[in-house]
Amino acid sequence: MPSPAPQPPAQQATAQQATAQQAAAPREFTTDELLQQAADILGMAPGGLDPRRALRDFGLDSLRATVPQRRLRTDCNIEVPLGQLLGTESPASISKSLTRHRVVPA
């Protein structure tokens, strides 16, 4: 079977740019996902966390907050400051703001 003809350099560059943009585009991160991660870290059932209360109210500390921060960076290409995870914002408020965060540079 013959191999496909090589693409001209301009088409290759355009295709590579489109692929890079798709890979870098952040996906929406839901409140339920954030609550599930927090529950796993805190050893609680997700239903035991109120999405309207700050995660620190349930005992999330700076060491454990690095886990969801790293997962957001790795899985969603979203950088979230630890201060946001440890602050007064609720998981519902955090998840709504996640797609507005800056994408981690490649």
KEMAR-391962 format. One record per atom (N, C-alpha, C): residue in three letters; atom name; residue number from 1; x, y, z. Coordinates in steps of 0.001 Angstrom, whole numbers. Layout:
N
<node residuo="ALA" atomo="CA" num="NUM" east="X" north="Y" up="Z"/>
...
END
This chain:
106
<node residuo="MET" atomo="N" num="1" east="839" north="-1175" up="0"/>
<node residuo="MET" atomo="CA" num="1" east="0" north="0" up="0"/>
<node residuo="MET" atomo="C" num="1" east="888" north="1244" up="0"/>
<node residuo="PRO" atomo="N" num="2" east="687" north="2179" up="-911"/>
<node residuo="PRO" atomo="CA" num="2" east="1547" north="3365" up="-978"/>
<node residuo="PRO" atomo="C" num="2" east="1295" north="4284" up="212"/>
<node residuo="SER" atomo="N" num="3" east="2360" north="4939" up="654"/>
<node residuo="SER" atomo="CA" num="3" east="2208" north="5884" up="1759"/>
<node residuo="SER" atomo="C" num="3" east="1663" north="7196" up="1219"/>
<node residuo="PRO" atomo="N" num="4" east="945" north="7956" up="2071"/>
<node residuo="PRO" atomo="CA" num="4" east="374" north="9221" up="1608"/>
<node residuo="PRO" atomo="C" num="4" east="1474" north="10206" up="1240"/>
<node residuo="ALA" atomo="N" num="5" east="1160" north="11055" up="297"/>
<node residuo="ALA" atomo="CA" num="5" east="2116" north="12067" up="-144"/>
<node residuo="ALA" atomo="C" num="5" east="2394" north="13043" up="991"/>
<node residuo="PRO" atomo="N" num="6" east="3645" north="13448" up="1148"/>
<node residuo="PRO" atomo="CA" num="6" east="3943" north="14402" up="2223"/>
<node residuo="PRO" atomo="C" num="6" east="3253" north="15739" up="1993"/>
<node residuo="GLN" atomo="N" num="7" east="2856" north="16365" up="3108"/>
<node residuo="GLN" atomo="CA" num="7" east="2192" north="17662" up="3027"/>
<node residuo="GLN" atomo="C" num="7" east="3244" north="18757" up="2828"/>
<node residuo="PRO" atomo="N" num="8" east="2866" north="19815" up="2111"/>
<node residuo="PRO" atomo="CA" num="8" east="3773" north="20956" up="2010"/>
<node residuo="PRO" atomo="C" num="8" east="4031" north="21535" up="3399"/>
<node residuo="PRO" atomo="N" num="9" east="5193" north="22156" up="3624"/>
<node residuo="PRO" atomo="CA" num="9" east="5543" north="22691" up="4949"/>
<node residuo="PRO" atomo="C" num="9" east="4494" north="23627" up="5541"/>
<node residuo="ALA" atomo="N" num="10" east="3859" north="24455" up="4746"/>
<node residuo="ALA" atomo="CA" num="10" east="2849" north="25389" up="5272"/>
<node residuo="ALA" atomo="C" num="10" east="1660" north="24629" up="5843"/>
<node residuo="GLN" atomo="N" num="11" east="1240" north="23556" up="5166"/>
<node residuo="GLN" atomo="CA" num="11" east="110" north="22759" up="5672"/>
<node residuo="GLN" atomo="C" num="11" east="517" north="22004" up="6932"/>
<node residuo="GLN" atomo="N" num="12" east="1763" north="21513" up="6975"/>
<node residuo="GLN" atomo="CA" num="12" east="2228" north="20809" up="8164"/>
<node residuo="GLN" atomo="C" num="12" east="2227" north="21742" up="9365"/>
<node residuo="ALA" atomo="N" num="13" east="2724" north="22965" up="9179"/>
<node residuo="ALA" atomo="CA" num="13" east="2775" north="23934" up="10280"/>
<node residuo="ALA" atomo="C" num="13" east="1383" north="24282" up="10770"/>
<node residuo="THR" atomo="N" num="14" east="442" north="24473" up="9854"/>
<node residuo="THR" atomo="CA" num="14" east="-929" north="24801" up="10233"/>
<node residuo="THR" atomo="C" num="14" east="-1555" north="23648" up="11004"/>
<node residuo="ALA" atomo="N" num="15" east="-1348" north="22426" up="10554"/>
<node residuo="ALA" atomo="CA" num="15" east="-1893" north="21254" up="11240"/>
<node residuo="ALA" atomo="C" num="15" east="-1281" north="21114" up="12631"/>
<node residuo="GLN" atomo="N" num="16" east="21" north="21369" up="12760"/>
<node residuo="GLN" atomo="CA" num="16" east="681" north="21287" up="14058"/>
<node residuo="GLN" atomo="C" num="16" east="179" north="22364" up="15012"/>
<node residuo="GLN" atomo="N" num="17" east="-67" north="23565" up="14499"/>
<node residuo="GLN" atomo="CA" num="17" east="-582" north="24652" up="15338"/>
<node residuo="GLN" atomo="C" num="17" east="-1982" north="24325" up="15835"/>
<node residuo="ALA" atomo="N" num="18" east="-2823" north="23769" up="14972"/>
<node residuo="ALA" atomo="CA" num="18" east="-4182" north="23408" up="15366"/>
<node residuo="ALA" atomo="C" num="18" east="-4152" north="22337" up="16443"/>
<node residuo="THR" atomo="N" num="19" east="-3280" north="21343" up="16290"/>
<node residuo="THR" atomo="CA" num="19" east="-3165" north="20279" up="17283"/>
<node residuo="THR" atomo="C" num="19" east="-2679" north="20838" up="18613"/>
<node residuo="ALA" atomo="N" num="20" east="-1699" north="21737" up="18585"/>
<node residuo="ALA" atomo="CA" num="20" east="-1174" north="22342" up="19808"/>
<node residuo="ALA" atomo="C" num="20" east="-2235" north="23179" up="20513"/>
<node residuo="GLN" atomo="N" num="21" east="-3041" north="23917" up="19760"/>
<node residuo="GLN" atomo="CA" num="21" east="-4099" north="24736" up="20362"/>
<node residuo="GLN" atomo="C" num="21" east="-5146" north="23855" up="21023"/>
<node residuo="GLN" atomo="N" num="22" east="-5506" north="22743" up="20386"/>
<node residuo="GLN" atomo="CA" num="22" east="-6494" north="21834" up="20974"/>
<node residuo="GLN" atomo="C" num="22" east="-5947" north="21221" up="22253"/>
<node residuo="ALA" atomo="N" num="23" east="-4673" north="20841" up="22250"/>
<node residuo="ALA" atomo="CA" num="23" east="-4075" north="20235" up="23436"/>
<node residuo="ALA" atomo="C" num="23" east="-3976" north="21225" up="24581"/>
<node residuo="ALA" atomo="N" num="24" east="-3751" north="22500" up="24273"/>
<node residuo="ALA" atomo="CA" num="24" east="-3574" north="23513" up="25307"/>
<node residuo="ALA" atomo="C" num="24" east="-4891" north="24081" up="25819"/>
<node residuo="ALA" atomo="N" num="25" east="-5978" north="23868" up="25106"/>
<node residuo="ALA" atomo="CA" num="25" east="-7264" north="24440" up="25503"/>
<node residuo="ALA" atomo="C" num="25" east="-7732" north="23801" up="26805"/>
<node residuo="PRO" atomo="N" num="26" east="-8032" north="24608" up="27818"/>
<node residuo="PRO" atomo="CA" num="26" east="-8496" north="24044" up="29081"/>
<node residuo="PRO" atomo="C" num="26" east="-9904" north="23496" up="28948"/>
<node residuo="ARG" atomo="N" num="27" east="-10142" north="22402" up="29611"/>
<node residuo="ARG" atomo="CA" num="27" east="-11496" north="21867" up="29630"/>
<node residuo="ARG" atomo="C" num="27" east="-12172" north="22371" up="30892"/>
<node residuo="GLU" atomo="N" num="28" east="-13469" north="22351" up="30887"/>
<node residuo="GLU" atomo="CA" num="28" east="-14202" north="22789" up="32072"/>
<node residuo="GLU" atomo="C" num="28" east="-13980" north="21785" up="33188"/>
<node residuo="PHE" atomo="N" num="29" east="-13763" north="22270" up="34362"/>
<node residuo="PHE" atomo="CA" num="29" east="-13566" north="21418" up="35533"/>
<node residuo="PHE" atomo="C" num="29" east="-14758" north="21625" up="36438"/>
<node residuo="THR" atomo="N" num="30" east="-15528" north="20593" up="36688"/>
<node residuo="THR" atomo="CA" num="30" east="-16791" north="20745" up="37398"/>
<node residuo="THR" atomo="C" num="30" east="-16613" north="20766" up="38915"/>
<node residuo="THR" atomo="N" num="31" east="-17613" north="21297" up="39571"/>
<node residuo="THR" atomo="CA" num="31" east="-17636" north="21314" up="41033"/>
<node residuo="THR" atomo="C" num="31" east="-17570" north="19893" up="41574"/>
<node residuo="ASP" atomo="N" num="32" east="-18302" north="18974" up="40951"/>
<node residuo="ASP" atomo="CA" num="32" east="-18297" north="17584" up="41418"/>
<node residuo="ASP" atomo="C" num="32" east="-16901" north="16970" up="41349"/>
<node residuo="GLU" atomo="N" num="33" east="-16155" north="17278" up="40288"/>
<node residuo="GLU" atomo="CA" num="33" east="-14786" north="16760" up="40179"/>
<node residuo="GLU" atomo="C" num="33" east="-13898" north="17323" up="41280"/>
<node residuo="LEU" atomo="N" num="34" east="-14033" north="18607" up="41546"/>
<node residuo="LEU" atomo="CA" num="34" east="-13242" north="19231" up="42597"/>
<node residuo="LEU" atomo="C" num="34" east="-13618" north="18654" up="43960"/>
<node residuo="LEU" atomo="N" num="35" east="-14908" north="18466" up="44198"/>
<node residuo="LEU" atomo="CA" num="35" east="-15350" north="17874" up="45464"/>
<node residuo="LEU" atomo="C" num="35" east="-14852" north="16441" up="45604"/>
<node residuo="GLN" atomo="N" num="36" east="-14854" north="15678" up="44519"/>
<node residuo="GLN" atomo="CA" num="36" east="-14370" north="14299" up="44554"/>
<node residuo="GLN" atomo="C" num="36" east="-12890" north="14268" up="44907"/>
<node residuo="GLN" atomo="N" num="37" east="-12117" north="15153" up="44285"/>
<node residuo="GLN" atomo="CA" num="37" east="-10683" north="15214" up="44593"/>
<node residuo="GLN" atomo="C" num="37" east="-10451" north="15602" up="46048"/>
<node residuo="ALA" atomo="N" num="38" east="-11173" north="16617" up="46500"/>
<node residuo="ALA" atomo="CA" num="38" east="-11029" north="17048" up="47894"/>
<node residuo="ALA" atomo="C" num="38" east="-11426" north="15939" up="48857"/>
<node residuo="ALA" atomo="N" num="39" east="-12507" north="15245" up="48553"/>
<node residuo="ALA" atomo="CA" num="39" east="-12965" north="14149" up="49408"/>
<node residuo="ALA" atomo="C" num="39" east="-11920" north="13038" up="49471"/>
<node residuo="ASP" atomo="N" num="40" east="-11333" north="12702" up="48324"/>
<node residuo="ASP" atomo="CA" num="40" east="-10290" north="11671" up="48291"/>
<node residuo="ASP" atomo="C" num="40" east="-9102" north="12081" up="49165"/>
<node residuo="ILE" atomo="N" num="41" east="-8694" north="13324" up="49044"/>
<node residuo="ILE" atomo="CA" num="41" east="-7542" north="13833" up="49792"/>
<node residuo="ILE" atomo="C" num="41" east="-7832" north="13862" up="51290"/>
<node residuo="LEU" atomo="N" num="42" east="-9066" north="14251" up="51639"/>
<node residuo="LEU" atomo="CA" num="42" east="-9436" north="14410" up="53047"/>
<node residuo="LEU" atomo="C" num="42" east="-9967" north="13130" up="53683"/>
<node residuo="GLY" atomo="N" num="43" east="-10125" north="12074" up="52872"/>
<node residuo="GLY" atomo="CA" num="43" east="-10642" north="10813" up="53404"/>
<node residuo="GLY" atomo="C" num="43" east="-12106" north="10880" up="53773"/>
<node residuo="MET" atomo="N" num="44" east="-12873" north="11634" up="52998"/>
<node residuo="MET" atomo="CA" num="44" east="-14301" north="11812" up="53265"/>
<node residuo="MET" atomo="C" num="44" east="-15112" north="11344" up="52060"/>
<node residuo="ALA" atomo="N" num="45" east="-16409" north="11176" up="52281"/>
<node residuo="ALA" atomo="CA" num="45" east="-17324" north="10920" up="51168"/>
<node residuo="ALA" atomo="C" num="45" east="-17617" north="12252" up="50494"/>
<node residuo="PRO" atomo="N" num="46" east="-17687" north="12283" up="49147"/>
<node residuo="PRO" atomo="CA" num="46" east="-17979" north="13551" up="48458"/>
<node residuo="PRO" atomo="C" num="46" east="-19270" north="14203" up="48933"/>
<node residuo="GLY" atomo="N" num="47" east="-20250" north="13402" up="49326"/>
<node residuo="GLY" atomo="CA" num="47" east="-21505" north="13943" up="49822"/>
<node residuo="GLY" atomo="C" num="47" east="-21365" north="14653" up="51155"/>
<node residuo="GLY" atomo="N" num="48" east="-20250" north="14441" up="51839"/>
<node residuo="GLY" atomo="CA" num="48" east="-20008" north="15089" up="53123"/>
<node residuo="GLY" atomo="C" num="48" east="-19437" north="16484" up="52990"/>
<node residuo="LEU" atomo="N" num="49" east="-19134" north="16897" up="51756"/>
<node residuo="LEU" atomo="CA" num="49" east="-18592" north="18231" up="51514"/>
<node residuo="LEU" atomo="C" num="49" east="-19674" north="19123" up="50936"/>
<node residuo="ASP" atomo="N" num="50" east="-19844" north="20268" up="51526"/>
<node residuo="ASP" atomo="CA" num="50" east="-20821" north="21244" up="51036"/>
<node residuo="ASP" atomo="C" num="50" east="-20145" north="22101" up="49965"/>
<node residuo="PRO" atomo="N" num="51" east="-20647" north="22097" up="48731"/>
<node residuo="PRO" atomo="CA" num="51" east="-20001" north="22857" up="47657"/>
<node residuo="PRO" atomo="C" num="51" east="-20045" north="24372" up="47863"/>
<node residuo="ARG" atomo="N" num="52" east="-20793" north="24833" up="48886"/>
<node residuo="ARG" atomo="CA" num="52" east="-20893" north="26275" up="49156"/>
<node residuo="ARG" atomo="C" num="52" east="-19921" north="26741" up="50230"/>
<node residuo="ARG" atomo="N" num="53" east="-19217" north="25787" up="50858"/>
<node residuo="ARG" atomo="CA" num="53" east="-18262" north="26137" up="51915"/>
<node residuo="ARG" atomo="C" num="53" east="-16838" north="25991" up="51410"/>
<node residuo="ALA" atomo="N" num="54" east="-15937" north="26771" up="51955"/>
<node residuo="ALA" atomo="CA" num="54" east="-14525" north="26718" up="51559"/>
<node residuo="ALA" atomo="C" num="54" east="-13919" north="25367" up="51921"/>
<node residuo="LEU" atomo="N" num="55" east="-13000" north="24906" up="51090"/>
<node residuo="LEU" atomo="CA" num="55" east="-12353" north="23612" up="51333"/>
<node residuo="LEU" atomo="C" num="55" east="-11552" north="23616" up="52628"/>
<node residuo="ARG" atomo="N" num="56" east="-11031" north="24761" up="53021"/>
<node residuo="ARG" atomo="CA" num="56" east="-10274" north="24826" up="54274"/>
<node residuo="ARG" atomo="C" num="56" east="-11171" north="24552" up="55476"/>
<node residuo="ASP" atomo="N" num="57" east="-12481" north="24806" up="55334"/>
<node residuo="ASP" atomo="CA" num="57" east="-13416" north="24514" up="56424"/>
<node residuo="ASP" atomo="C" num="57" east="-13491" north="23017" up="56708"/>
<node residuo="PHE" atomo="N" num="58" east="-13091" north="22214" up="55743"/>
<node residuo="PHE" atomo="CA" num="58" east="-13127" north="20758" up="55902"/>
<node residuo="PHE" atomo="C" num="58" east="-11754" north="20186" up="56234"/>
<node residuo="GLY" atomo="N" num="59" east="-10770" north="21068" up="56388"/>
<node residuo="GLY" atomo="CA" num="59" east="-9440" north="20627" up="56803"/>
<node residuo="GLY" atomo="C" num="59" east="-8404" north="20566" up="55700"/>
<node residuo="LEU" atomo="N" num="60" east="-8702" north="21110" up="54523"/>
<node residuo="LEU" atomo="CA" num="60" east="-7698" north="21126" up="53471"/>
<node residuo="LEU" atomo="C" num="60" east="-6578" north="22084" up="53873"/>
<node residuo="ASP" atomo="N" num="61" east="-5357" north="21583" up="53862"/>
<node residuo="ASP" atomo="CA" num="61" east="-4215" north="22413" up="54222"/>
<node residuo="ASP" atomo="C" num="61" east="-3304" north="22587" up="53010"/>
<node residuo="SER" atomo="N" num="62" east="-2248" north="23371" up="53189"/>
<node residuo="SER" atomo="CA" num="62" east="-1390" north="23720" up="52055"/>
<node residuo="SER" atomo="C" num="62" east="-696" north="22503" up="51449"/>
<node residuo="LEU" atomo="N" num="63" east="-327" north="21543" up="52257"/>
<node residuo="LEU" atomo="CA" num="63" east="336" north="20353" up="51723"/>
<node residuo="LEU" atomo="C" num="63" east="-628" north="19536" up="50866"/>
<node residuo="ARG" atomo="N" num="64" east="-1818" north="19296" up="51378"/>
<node residuo="ARG" atomo="CA" num="64" east="-2796" north="18493" up="50625"/>
<node residuo="ARG" atomo="C" num="64" east="-3389" north="19253" up="49447"/>
<node residuo="ALA" atomo="N" num="65" east="-3388" north="20566" up="49488"/>
<node residuo="ALA" atomo="CA" num="65" east="-3944" north="21352" up="48377"/>
<node residuo="ALA" atomo="C" num="65" east="-3078" north="21259" up="47126"/>
<node residuo="THR" atomo="N" num="66" east="-1830" north="20839" up="47281"/>
<node residuo="THR" atomo="CA" num="66" east="-974" north="20702" up="46101"/>
<node residuo="THR" atomo="C" num="66" east="-1443" north="19563" up="45193"/>
<node residuo="VAL" atomo="N" num="67" east="-2185" north="18603" up="45739"/>
<node residuo="VAL" atomo="CA" num="67" east="-2662" north="17474" up="44924"/>
<node residuo="VAL" atomo="C" num="67" east="-3680" north="17935" up="43879"/>
<node residuo="PRO" atomo="N" num="68" east="-4781" north="18596" up="44264"/>
<node residuo="PRO" atomo="CA" num="68" east="-5694" north="19061" up="43212"/>
<node residuo="PRO" atomo="C" num="68" east="-5055" north="20119" up="42314"/>
<node residuo="GLN" atomo="N" num="69" east="-4155" north="20919" up="42876"/>
<node residuo="GLN" atomo="CA" num="69" east="-3473" north="21923" up="42051"/>
<node residuo="GLN" atomo="C" num="69" east="-2678" north="21231" up="40940"/>
<node residuo="ARG" atomo="N" num="70" east="-1943" north="20182" up="41295"/>
<node residuo="ARG" atomo="CA" num="70" east="-1151" north="19436" up="40314"/>
<node residuo="ARG" atomo="C" num="70" east="-2053" north="18724" up="39306"/>
<node residuo="ARG" atomo="N" num="71" east="-3158" north="18161" up="39767"/>
<node residuo="ARG" atomo="CA" num="71" east="-4088" north="17479" up="38857"/>
<node residuo="ARG" atomo="C" num="71" east="-4715" north="18452" up="37860"/>
<node residuo="LEU" atomo="N" num="72" east="-5059" north="19630" up="38327"/>
<node residuo="LEU" atomo="CA" num="72" east="-5622" north="20647" up="37426"/>
<node residuo="LEU" atomo="C" num="72" east="-4603" north="21056" up="36370"/>
<node residuo="ARG" atomo="N" num="73" east="-3369" north="21194" up="36809"/>
<node residuo="ARG" atomo="CA" num="73" east="-2312" north="21576" up="35874"/>
<node residuo="ARG" atomo="C" num="73" east="-2081" north="20461" up="34849"/>
<node residuo="THR" atomo="N" num="74" east="-2008" north="19230" up="35305"/>
<node residuo="THR" atomo="CA" num="74" east="-1709" north="18096" up="34437"/>
<node residuo="THR" atomo="C" num="74" east="-2893" north="17710" up="33565"/>
<node residuo="ASP" atomo="N" num="75" east="-4072" north="17576" up="34157"/>
<node residuo="ASP" atomo="CA" num="75" east="-5240" north="17071" up="33432"/>
<node residuo="ASP" atomo="C" num="75" east="-5938" north="18127" up="32590"/>
<node residuo="CYS" atomo="N" num="76" east="-5914" north="19365" up="33043"/>
<node residuo="CYS" atomo="CA" num="76" east="-6718" north="20407" up="32391"/>
<node residuo="CYS" atomo="C" num="76" east="-5908" north="21573" up="31846"/>
<node residuo="ASN" atomo="N" num="77" east="-4599" north="21562" up="32054"/>
<node residuo="ASN" atomo="CA" num="77" east="-3755" north="22687" up="31641"/>
<node residuo="ASN" atomo="C" num="77" east="-4214" north="23999" up="32270"/>
<node residuo="ILE" atomo="N" num="78" east="-4633" north="23931" up="33516"/>
<node residuo="ILE" atomo="CA" num="78" east="-5109" north="25109" up="34224"/>
<node residuo="ILE" atomo="C" num="78" east="-4248" north="25317" up="35462"/>
<node residuo="GLU" atomo="N" num="79" east="-3767" north="26533" up="35622"/>
<node residuo="GLU" atomo="CA" num="79" east="-2976" north="26886" up="36799"/>
<node residuo="GLU" atomo="C" num="79" east="-3887" north="27555" up="37823"/>
<node residuo="VAL" atomo="N" num="80" east="-3962" north="26964" up="38998"/>
<node residuo="VAL" atomo="CA" num="80" east="-4779" north="27530" up="40077"/>
<node residuo="VAL" atomo="C" num="80" east="-3856" north="27822" up="41261"/>
<node residuo="PRO" atomo="N" num="81" east="-3838" north="29048" up="41727"/>
<node residuo="PRO" atomo="CA" num="81" east="-3002" north="29368" up="42883"/>
<node residuo="PRO" atomo="C" num="81" east="-3469" north="28608" up="44124"/>
<node residuo="LEU" atomo="N" num="82" east="-2509" north="28183" up="44938"/>
<node residuo="LEU" atomo="CA" num="82" east="-2873" north="27494" up="46179"/>
<node residuo="LEU" atomo="C" num="82" east="-3766" north="28375" up="47038"/>
<node residuo="GLY" atomo="N" num="83" east="-3532" north="29669" up="47006"/>
<node residuo="GLY" atomo="CA" num="83" east="-4347" north="30594" up="47794"/>
<node residuo="GLY" atomo="C" num="83" east="-5820" north="30506" up="47446"/>
<node residuo="GLN" atomo="N" num="84" east="-6116" north="30215" up="46189"/>
<node residuo="GLN" atomo="CA" num="84" east="-7522" north="30095" up="45796"/>
<node residuo="GLN" atomo="C" num="84" east="-8126" north="28817" up="46379"/>
<node residuo="LEU" atomo="N" num="85" east="-7365" north="27733" up="46342"/>
<node residuo="LEU" atomo="CA" num="85" east="-7864" north="26479" up="46907"/>
<node residuo="LEU" atomo="C" num="85" east="-7993" north="26545" up="48426"/>
<node residuo="LEU" atomo="N" num="86" east="-7141" north="27350" up="49047"/>
<node residuo="LEU" atomo="CA" num="86" east="-7128" north="27436" up="50514"/>
<node residuo="LEU" atomo="C" num="86" east="-7870" north="28649" up="51058"/>
<node residuo="GLY" atomo="N" num="87" east="-8371" north="29492" up="50171"/>
<node residuo="GLY" atomo="CA" num="87" east="-9024" north="30725" up="50590"/>
<node residuo="GLY" atomo="C" num="87" east="-10473" north="30522" up="50986"/>
<node residuo="THR" atomo="N" num="88" east="-11225" north="31588" up="50892"/>
<node residuo="THR" atomo="CA" num="88" east="-12616" north="31583" up="51326"/>
<node residuo="THR" atomo="C" num="88" east="-13587" north="31188" up="50218"/>
<node residuo="GLU" atomo="N" num="89" east="-13081" north="31002" up="48994"/>
<node residuo="GLU" atomo="CA" num="89" east="-13966" north="30617" up="47885"/>
<node residuo="GLU" atomo="C" num="89" east="-14483" north="29199" up="48072"/>
<node residuo="SER" atomo="N" num="90" east="-15705" north="28998" up="47653"/>
<node residuo="SER" atomo="CA" num="90" east="-16300" north="27667" up="47708"/>
<node residuo="SER" atomo="C" num="90" east="-15850" north="26854" up="46493"/>
<node residuo="PRO" atomo="N" num="91" east="-15945" north="25526" up="46557"/>
<node residuo="PRO" atomo="CA" num="91" east="-15637" north="24707" up="45376"/>
<node residuo="PRO" atomo="C" num="91" east="-16486" north="25097" up="44164"/>
<node residuo="ALA" atomo="N" num="92" east="-17732" north="25472" up="44393"/>
<node residuo="ALA" atomo="CA" num="92" east="-18598" north="25891" up="43282"/>
<node residuo="ALA" atomo="C" num="92" east="-18031" north="27142" up="42615"/>
<node residuo="SER" atomo="N" num="93" east="-17599" north="28097" up="43408"/>
<node residuo="SER" atomo="CA" num="93" east="-17026" north="29332" up="42870"/>
<node residuo="SER" atomo="C" num="93" east="-15694" north="29058" up="42172"/>
<node residuo="ILE" atomo="N" num="94" east="-14870" north="28213" up="42757"/>
<node residuo="ILE" atomo="CA" num="94" east="-13574" north="27873" up="42161"/>
<node residuo="ILE" atomo="C" num="94" east="-13765" north="27209" up="40808"/>
<node residuo="SER" atomo="N" num="95" east="-14645" north="26222" up="40737"/>
<node residuo="SER" atomo="CA" num="95" east="-14823" north="25493" up="39476"/>
<node residuo="SER" atomo="C" num="95" east="-15363" north="26399" up="38378"/>
<node residuo="LYS" atomo="N" num="96" east="-16186" north="27378" up="38734"/>
<node residuo="LYS" atomo="CA" num="96" east="-16694" north="28316" up="37729"/>
<node residuo="LYS" atomo="C" num="96" east="-15581" north="29190" up="37168"/>
<node residuo="SER" atomo="N" num="97" east="-14606" north="29487" up="37989"/>
<node residuo="SER" atomo="CA" num="97" east="-13538" north="30383" up="37552"/>
<node residuo="SER" atomo="C" num="97" east="-12375" north="29660" up="36875"/>
<node residuo="LEU" atomo="N" num="98" east="-12339" north="28343" up="36913"/>
<node residuo="LEU" atomo="CA" num="98" east="-11162" north="27620" up="36431"/>
<node residuo="LEU" atomo="C" num="98" east="-10858" north="27832" up="34963"/>
<node residuo="THR" atomo="N" num="99" east="-11836" north="27891" up="34109"/>
<node residuo="THR" atomo="CA" num="99" east="-11549" north="28064" up="32689"/>
<node residuo="THR" atomo="C" num="99" east="-11096" north="29484" up="32380"/>
<node residuo="ARG" atomo="N" num="100" east="-11251" north="30390" up="33339"/>
<node residuo="ARG" atomo="CA" num="100" east="-10764" north="31754" up="33130"/>
<node residuo="ARG" atomo="C" num="100" east="-9297" north="31888" up="33517"/>
<node residuo="HIS" atomo="N" num="101" east="-8748" north="30843" up="34162"/>
<node residuo="HIS" atomo="CA" num="101" east="-7332" north="30893" up="34568"/>
<node residuo="HIS" atomo="C" num="101" east="-6444" north="30721" up="33367"/>
<node residuo="ARG" atomo="N" num="102" east="-5272" north="31207" up="33513"/>
<node residuo="ARG" atomo="CA" num="102" east="-4295" north="31136" up="32453"/>
<node residuo="ARG" atomo="C" num="102" east="-3862" north="29698" up="32188"/>
<node residuo="VAL" atomo="N" num="103" east="-3725" north="29365" up="30949"/>
<node residuo="VAL" atomo="CA" num="103" east="-3263" north="28037" up="30561"/>
<node residuo="VAL" atomo="C" num="103" east="-1775" north="27942" up="30868"/>
<node residuo="VAL" atomo="N" num="104" east="-1371" north="26791" up="31397"/>
<node residuo="VAL" atomo="CA" num="104" east="30" north="26544" up="31707"/>
<node residuo="VAL" atomo="C" num="104" east="821" north="26514" up="30404"/>
<node residuo="PRO" atomo="N" num="105" east="1914" north="27278" up="30298"/>
<node residuo="PRO" atomo="CA" num="105" east="2695" north="27260" up="29058"/>
<node residuo="PRO" atomo="C" num="105" east="3309" north="25887" up="28831"/>
<node residuo="ALA" atomo="N" num="106" east="3392" north="25492" up="27568"/>
<node residuo="ALA" atomo="CA" num="106" east="3970" north="24180" up="27218"/>
<node residuo="ALA" atomo="C" num="106" east="5474" north="24236" up="27232"/>
END
